[in-house]
Amino acid sequence: MTLHVVLASHNAHKIAEFQKILGHDVPDIVIEAYDGPEPIEDGTSFDENALIKARAAAAHTGRVALADDSGISVGIMGGAPGIFSARWSGTREDADNRRLLLAQLADIRGANRAAQFHCSIAIVDPSTGSEQIARGEWPGSVALQETGENGFGYDPIFVPEGYSVSSAELPPDEKNEISHRARAFRAAAPILRGL
C-alpha cells in the first residue's frame, strides 16, 4: 500500500530530492508538496524547527507530515550559520548566503574551514499524535570559491569529507546516497515503514 506523506516545504528542489532519496529506502511512500501557510520557525535547534513545520503541515492537511530543518555549521564560527543558514545574508537567496559565508571566511585556511551539514527530519502523525525525529550529519569543509552546477543552497561551497570537489559537482544520485538528508532519511526509514 502506498502512503502519501506531506512534506512541509514550498521548496521544489527539496521535494524532488526527498522523493529520490526515499525511492531507495521506502519505495512505497510518495512525497507530496505542502500548500499551506508557512509557520514561524522560532525554534532554537534544527529539531525544534523541523517539528514546528511538520506539526503545521499535519494540522493543515490532517495527514502524516514530515519536515526537515537543515543547514551548514562552521566550527570556527561557533557552529554558525546553523539554524540561520537559509537566511544568513538577511535574504532567502542562496547566492547571497554563499557570498556572505565565503566573505566571512576569506582569511581562514585549511582545517579551520571545517564544516558539516546537519539535517533533522520530524515525522508527525496526526492520527496517533506521534512525533519522532531522525538526524543526519555530513562532515566536510567550506571551499575557497563556488564550483559546480548541481544541488542548491550551500552545495557549491561545501566539499564533503574524502572528496576534492564540491557537493554541487557530484552527480545527483551520488549526492543523494551520502548527503546529510540521505543519512537522516536512512534513520527515518524504519519510522516511515512503521506508519
Backbone torsions as a table, in degrees:
resi	resn	phi	psi	omega
1	MET	NA	133.7	-179.3
2	THR	-85.2	132.0	177.6
3	LEU	-105.2	124.5	176.9
4	HIS	-94.2	124.1	-176.1
5	VAL	-120.1	134.7	178.6
6	VAL	-86.0	127.3	174.7
7	LEU	-95.2	119.3	-176.3
8	ALA	-75.9	73.0	179.0
9	SER	-157.0	146.2	172.5
10	HIS	-102.5	7.2	-176.7
11	ASN	-87.9	108.3	-177.2
12	ALA	-62.4	-35.2	177.8
13	HIS	-60.9	-43.9	-177.3
14	LYS	-67.3	-40.5	179.7
15	ILE	-61.6	-45.3	179.6
16	ALA	-64.3	-41.9	-179.9
17	GLU	-64.9	-42.9	178.9
18	PHE	-61.1	-43.4	-178.7
19	GLN	-63.7	-39.7	178.6
20	LYS	-64.7	-44.2	-179.8
21	ILE	-64.3	-46.0	-178.4
22	LEU	-63.5	-32.3	-179.2
23	GLY	-56.6	-29.0	179.3
24	HIS	-77.1	-41.6	-170.0
25	ASP	-99.7	-34.9	-178.3
26	VAL	-138.5	76.6	-171.8
27	PRO	-66.9	-16.3	-177.7
28	ASP	-95.5	21.1	175.2
29	ILE	-116.4	133.0	178.6
30	VAL	-110.6	127.5	178.2
31	ILE	-87.6	128.5	177.4
32	GLU	-117.4	148.5	179.9
33	ALA	-71.4	152.5	178.4
34	TYR	-98.6	129.7	-177.8
35	ASP	-111.4	12.0	-177.2
36	GLY	-91.0	-175.9	-179.5
37	PRO	-70.1	148.7	177.3
38	GLU	-83.8	126.9	177.7
39	PRO	-75.9	164.7	175.5
40	ILE	-78.9	121.7	179.5
41	GLU	-88.3	88.4	-176.9
42	ASP	-112.6	22.2	175.8
43	GLY	-73.3	167.5	-179.4
44	THR	-110.0	11.6	178.1
45	SER	-151.7	165.2	175.4
46	PHE	-59.8	-41.1	179.5
47	ASP	-59.4	-48.6	-177.0
48	GLU	-63.0	-43.6	-178.9
49	ASN	-67.3	-37.4	176.7
50	ALA	-62.9	-42.8	178.9
51	LEU	-64.0	-40.7	178.7
52	ILE	-56.9	-46.0	-177.8
53	LYS	-70.1	-43.1	-179.1
54	ALA	-66.0	-39.9	178.2
55	ARG	-61.8	-42.9	-179.1
56	ALA	-63.2	-43.9	-179.3
57	ALA	-67.5	-39.3	178.6
58	ALA	-65.1	-42.1	-179.9
59	ALA	-66.4	-38.8	-177.4
60	HIS	-71.9	-36.9	-173.5
61	THR	-103.3	-21.4	-175.0
62	GLY	72.8	14.2	-177.8
63	ARG	-119.3	166.5	174.6
64	VAL	-57.7	132.4	-179.3
65	ALA	-129.5	146.4	171.6
66	LEU	-131.6	152.7	-179.6
67	ALA	-147.6	148.4	174.4
68	ASP	-118.6	153.1	166.7
69	ASP	-128.2	126.8	-175.0
70	SER	-143.8	162.9	179.2
71	GLY	179.5	-179.6	-179.1
72	ILE	-108.8	139.8	178.2
73	SER	-124.7	127.9	-179.0
74	VAL	-107.1	124.1	-175.0
75	GLY	-56.1	-49.1	-175.7
76	ILE	-67.9	-15.8	178.3
77	MET	-98.8	18.0	177.5
78	GLY	69.1	24.3	179.8
79	GLY	94.1	-2.8	176.2
80	ALA	-74.0	156.7	-2.6
81	PRO	-67.2	-25.2	176.5
82	GLY	56.7	-130.2	-176.8
83	ILE	-67.0	-10.1	178.9
84	PHE	-96.8	9.7	-174.7
85	SER	-53.0	-45.6	-175.1
86	ALA	-68.0	-20.2	-178.1
87	ARG	-126.5	25.9	-172.6
88	TRP	-56.6	-37.5	-177.3
89	SER	-87.4	-1.2	-175.8
90	GLY	93.8	-3.0	175.6
91	THR	-125.1	178.7	173.7
92	ARG	-105.4	20.7	-178.3
93	GLU	-88.8	120.2	-178.6
94	ASP	-56.2	-44.3	-177.2
95	ALA	-62.5	-39.6	178.3
96	ASP	-64.6	-42.3	-179.8
97	ASN	-63.3	-42.9	179.2
98	ARG	-64.6	-44.8	-179.4
99	ARG	-59.9	-43.1	-179.5
100	LEU	-64.9	-45.4	-179.3
101	LEU	-63.2	-42.8	177.3
102	LEU	-61.6	-39.8	178.3
103	ALA	-65.0	-40.1	180.0
104	GLN	-66.6	-25.4	-179.5
105	LEU	-104.5	13.2	-173.0
106	ALA	-55.7	-36.8	-177.1
107	ASP	-95.5	4.4	-176.7
108	ILE	-98.9	136.1	-177.8
109	ARG	-129.4	165.0	170.4
110	GLY	58.2	-137.7	-174.3
111	ALA	-61.6	-20.6	179.8
112	ASN	-72.9	-4.5	176.1
113	ARG	-95.4	11.5	180.0
114	ALA	-57.9	140.2	-178.0
115	ALA	-152.6	168.6	170.8
116	GLN	-149.4	147.2	169.9
117	PHE	-85.7	139.7	175.3
118	HIS	-118.9	147.3	173.8
119	CYS	-142.8	126.3	170.8
120	SER	-114.9	128.2	177.9
121	ILE	-112.6	122.2	176.2
122	ALA	-100.6	136.3	177.9
123	ILE	-121.9	119.0	-177.4
124	VAL	-120.5	124.8	177.5
125	ASP	-110.7	104.0	-175.6
126	PRO	-66.6	-20.3	-178.9
127	SER	-73.5	-25.7	-179.8
128	THR	-115.9	-14.4	-175.6
129	GLY	80.5	7.2	-178.6
130	SER	-70.5	135.1	175.1
131	GLU	-132.9	122.0	-178.5
132	GLN	-135.2	153.8	-178.2
133	ILE	-124.5	137.5	171.2
134	ALA	-123.9	144.7	-174.9
135	ARG	-128.5	152.4	174.2
136	GLY	-146.8	145.2	176.9
137	GLU	-129.8	147.0	-178.5
138	TRP	-133.0	101.2	-177.1
139	PRO	-75.4	154.0	178.3
140	GLY	178.2	-144.6	179.6
141	SER	-152.8	165.7	177.5
142	VAL	-91.3	125.9	179.8
143	ALA	-68.1	167.9	177.7
144	LEU	-80.0	-22.6	180.0
145	GLN	-154.5	166.0	179.7
146	GLU	-74.7	138.6	172.4
147	THR	-146.7	149.0	174.8
148	GLY	96.9	153.4	-177.0
149	GLU	-114.6	-11.8	-177.6
150	ASN	-86.7	166.1	176.0
151	GLY	76.4	-165.2	-178.3
152	PHE	-158.9	-178.0	179.7
153	GLY	61.0	-127.0	-176.9
154	TYR	-90.9	4.9	-177.7
155	ASP	-50.9	-42.1	-177.4
156	PRO	-67.3	-12.1	179.4
157	ILE	-119.6	9.1	179.9
158	PHE	-107.6	122.8	177.3
159	VAL	-105.3	110.9	-178.5
160	PRO	-64.1	147.6	177.1
161	GLU	-55.6	132.2	-179.7
162	GLY	88.4	-1.5	-179.9
163	TYR	-117.9	160.4	176.2
164	SER	-116.3	10.1	178.5
165	VAL	-125.4	161.3	178.4
166	SER	-74.4	162.2	177.8
167	SER	-66.9	-19.3	175.7
168	ALA	-77.2	-10.1	176.6
169	GLU	-96.6	-8.8	179.1
170	LEU	-77.9	145.7	171.8
171	PRO	-59.7	140.1	-176.6
172	PRO	-52.6	-38.8	-179.7
173	ASP	-65.0	-37.2	178.3
174	GLU	-68.7	-45.0	178.3
175	LYS	-59.2	-42.1	-177.7
176	ASN	-68.1	-11.7	176.1
177	GLU	-89.1	-25.7	-170.1
178	ILE	-122.2	-6.0	-174.2
179	SER	-69.7	170.9	175.9
180	HIS	-60.6	-37.5	177.8
181	ARG	-67.9	-40.6	178.1
182	ALA	-60.8	-41.9	-179.5
183	ARG	-66.9	-40.2	177.8
184	ALA	-67.6	-38.7	179.3
185	PHE	-67.3	-35.8	175.9
186	ARG	-61.0	-37.0	177.0
187	ALA	-71.4	-30.4	-178.4
188	ALA	-83.1	-21.8	-174.7
189	ALA	-53.6	-46.1	179.2
190	PRO	-62.7	-32.5	178.0
191	ILE	-66.5	-47.0	-178.4
192	LEU	-65.4	-39.3	178.8
193	ARG	-64.7	-25.9	-178.9
194	GLY	-82.4	-4.9	-178.6
195	LEU	-77.8	NA	NA
